Amino acid sequence: MMKLPIRAWIRNAGAVLCGRHGAVSEQAEAEGCSRQTVYDHAQRVEERLAERDQQMADLRAENIRLKTELEGLQKRLEQSTVIDNAALQRFAITGQSIGISLRQTEELLVTVLPKKRVPDHSTMGRWTQAAGQRAGEVLAVLDPLCAKAVETLCIDEIFFGG
């Protein structure tokens, strides 16, 4: 248990490490302790400073490691694309609209996403069905308005050689 305040420890360490001849005895008398206590305090202060220096070195090394890791993550982020739920829905709907089956869409997504992030084909089916219903509502309004302007009706893409 420390009976003297920390300032006394530091003064004791100063007397041992930097004092002139006789400074240890004078310091021991001034603090009301033995010369051995003054030497012990100096040793403990040195040990604590060495521990602090080691902690600082460890923190600097960790800081450098974290900065390096951050730089690497920022580079990866620059090259990444956010694929959130809305993007997955757009992908599934677009795939269906150009004729890719839901199972094929699922297989394509597995090539770029972890398996657990890929929605199953039934979920994608619900998304595309909902999008189809919304599109049907829009087309129900637009078709009668556009019908008069149609000169040639193309039933499928073979007509255009595609």
SULHU-V401308 format. One record per residue. N is the residue number from 1. PHI is phi in whole degrees, -180 to 180 (* if undefined). Layout:
BEGIN
n & phi
N & PHI
N & PHI
END
This chain:
BEGIN
n & phi
1 & *
2 & -85
3 & -97
4 & -104
5 & -66
6 & -60
7 & -63
8 & -66
9 & -59
10 & -68
11 & -63
12 & -61
13 & -63
14 & -62
15 & -65
16 & -72
17 & -84
18 & -126
19 & -77
20 & -80
21 & -60
22 & 94
23 & -66
24 & -65
25 & -63
26 & -63
27 & -67
28 & -62
29 & -67
30 & -65
31 & -92
32 & 73
33 & -136
34 & -82
35 & -63
36 & -61
37 & -62
38 & -62
39 & -65
40 & -61
41 & -63
42 & -62
43 & -65
44 & -66
45 & -63
46 & -61
47 & -63
48 & -65
49 & -66
50 & -65
51 & -62
52 & -63
53 & -61
54 & -66
55 & -62
56 & -64
57 & -63
58 & -63
59 & -66
60 & -64
61 & -64
62 & -65
63 & -62
64 & -63
65 & -62
66 & -68
67 & -64
68 & -63
69 & -63
70 & -63
71 & -60
72 & -64
73 & -67
74 & -66
75 & -64
76 & -64
77 & -64
78 & -61
79 & -96
80 & -99
81 & -125
82 & -78
83 & -116
84 & -90
85 & -61
86 & -64
87 & -67
88 & -63
89 & -63
90 & -60
91 & -62
92 & -64
93 & -67
94 & -64
95 & -59
96 & -63
97 & -68
98 & -101
99 & 99
100 & -87
101 & -69
102 & -65
103 & -67
104 & -67
105 & -61
106 & -61
107 & -64
108 & -64
109 & -65
110 & -63
111 & -73
112 & -119
113 & -127
114 & -63
115 & -53
116 & -70
117 & -87
118 & -82
119 & -70
120 & -76
121 & -66
122 & -70
123 & -65
124 & -64
125 & -63
126 & -65
127 & -62
128 & -69
129 & -64
130 & -64
131 & -66
132 & -64
133 & -66
134 & -64
135 & -65
136 & -62
137 & -64
138 & -68
139 & -66
140 & -61
141 & -84
142 & -77
143 & -55
144 & -62
145 & -73
146 & -94
147 & -57
148 & -68
149 & -88
150 & -77
151 & -101
152 & -131
153 & -105
154 & -101
155 & -78
156 & -150
157 & -69
158 & -64
159 & -56
160 & -97
161 & 78
162 & -106
END
